[in-house]
């Protein structure tokens, strides 16, 4: 089972007094919800997502709603020496924007948040999404998962947006970790059931006990260089057909 976790260290988040700015404008929430309430509502919605993909789709939608200045958002995966892969986006403009090279991508390996005030000039003419705010969701030695907010206006993201974005990405990371663990547990239970069924079939066919049937399954898996769960699925599927 994979142990990959989506975690942002708590030490990455400095204490900040959000009372210094217009909360209702910053969160764009109906009824003037304060930041804590808006983040709580966002966290609840993130944790209701059934899969990692759905969690990321929810995250980009909420990023546009929560982050001051954000008009579009996307999540991409970066690997050393490899092309980036778009995982979620609010629209096709963002999906395409995840592809061009921007100098700030490299800075994300050492910094949890990177802002670009105006992408025009750094990469030439014709950039439709001029302001960029990128925040790491997870990082290891070879891979980054990054949530990025965009604006068509230059200088759209200030320090307030960056700090609020880091708080938001902490909630996204926790939700991703939670749904990933749920998926892994579900898969583990399904795999155990498959192996149990295949063992039972071999017991009946070969007239052997459970341990001998399981050992036979393991030997066949090693001999054929096939994962145990895939071999078990094949045996169960053949019996059902």
Secondary structure in CASP SS format (residue, H / E / C, confidence):
PFRMAT SS
TARGET T0000
AUTHOR 0000-0000-0000
METHOD secondary structure of the structure
MODEL  1
X C 1.00
X C 1.00
X C 1.00
X C 1.00
X C 1.00
X C 1.00
X C 1.00
X C 1.00
X C 1.00
X H 1.00
X H 1.00
X H 1.00
X C 1.00
X C 1.00
X C 1.00
X C 1.00
X C 1.00
X H 1.00
X H 1.00
X H 1.00
X C 1.00
X C 1.00
X H 1.00
X H 1.00
X H 1.00
X H 1.00
X H 1.00
X C 1.00
X C 1.00
X H 1.00
X H 1.00
X H 1.00
X C 1.00
X C 1.00
X H 1.00
X H 1.00
X H 1.00
X H 1.00
X H 1.00
X H 1.00
X H 1.00
X H 1.00
X H 1.00
X H 1.00
X H 1.00
X H 1.00
X H 1.00
X C 1.00
X C 1.00
X C 1.00
X C 1.00
X H 1.00
X H 1.00
X H 1.00
X H 1.00
X H 1.00
X H 1.00
X H 1.00
X H 1.00
X H 1.00
X H 1.00
X H 1.00
X H 1.00
X H 1.00
X H 1.00
X H 1.00
X C 1.00
X C 1.00
X C 1.00
X C 1.00
X C 1.00
X E 1.00
X E 1.00
X E 1.00
X E 1.00
X E 1.00
X E 1.00
X E 1.00
X E 1.00
X C 1.00
X C 1.00
X C 1.00
X C 1.00
X C 1.00
X E 1.00
X E 1.00
X E 1.00
X E 1.00
X E 1.00
X C 1.00
X C 1.00
X H 1.00
X H 1.00
X H 1.00
X H 1.00
X H 1.00
X H 1.00
X C 1.00
X C 1.00
X C 1.00
X C 1.00
X C 1.00
X C 1.00
X H 1.00
X H 1.00
X H 1.00
X H 1.00
X C 1.00
X C 1.00
X C 1.00
X C 1.00
X C 1.00
X E 1.00
X E 1.00
X E 1.00
X E 1.00
X C 1.00
X C 1.00
X C 1.00
X C 1.00
X C 1.00
X C 1.00
X C 1.00
X C 1.00
X C 1.00
X C 1.00
X C 1.00
X C 1.00
X C 1.00
X C 1.00
X E 1.00
X E 1.00
X E 1.00
X E 1.00
X E 1.00
X E 1.00
X E 1.00
X E 1.00
X E 1.00
X C 1.00
X C 1.00
X C 1.00
X E 1.00
X E 1.00
X E 1.00
X E 1.00
X E 1.00
X E 1.00
X E 1.00
X E 1.00
X E 1.00
X C 1.00
X C 1.00
X C 1.00
X C 1.00
X C 1.00
X C 1.00
X C 1.00
X H 1.00
X H 1.00
X H 1.00
X H 1.00
X H 1.00
X H 1.00
X H 1.00
X H 1.00
X H 1.00
X H 1.00
X H 1.00
X H 1.00
X H 1.00
X H 1.00
X H 1.00
X H 1.00
X H 1.00
X H 1.00
X H 1.00
X H 1.00
X H 1.00
X H 1.00
X H 1.00
X H 1.00
X H 1.00
X H 1.00
X H 1.00
X H 1.00
X H 1.00
X H 1.00
X H 1.00
X H 1.00
X H 1.00
X H 1.00
X H 1.00
X H 1.00
X H 1.00
X H 1.00
X H 1.00
X H 1.00
X H 1.00
X H 1.00
X H 1.00
X H 1.00
X H 1.00
X H 1.00
X H 1.00
X H 1.00
X C 1.00
X C 1.00
X C 1.00
X H 1.00
X H 1.00
X H 1.00
X H 1.00
X H 1.00
X H 1.00
X H 1.00
X H 1.00
X H 1.00
X H 1.00
X H 1.00
X H 1.00
X H 1.00
X H 1.00
X H 1.00
X C 1.00
X C 1.00
X C 1.00
X H 1.00
X H 1.00
X H 1.00
X H 1.00
X H 1.00
X H 1.00
X H 1.00
X H 1.00
X H 1.00
X H 1.00
X H 1.00
X H 1.00
X H 1.00
X C 1.00
END
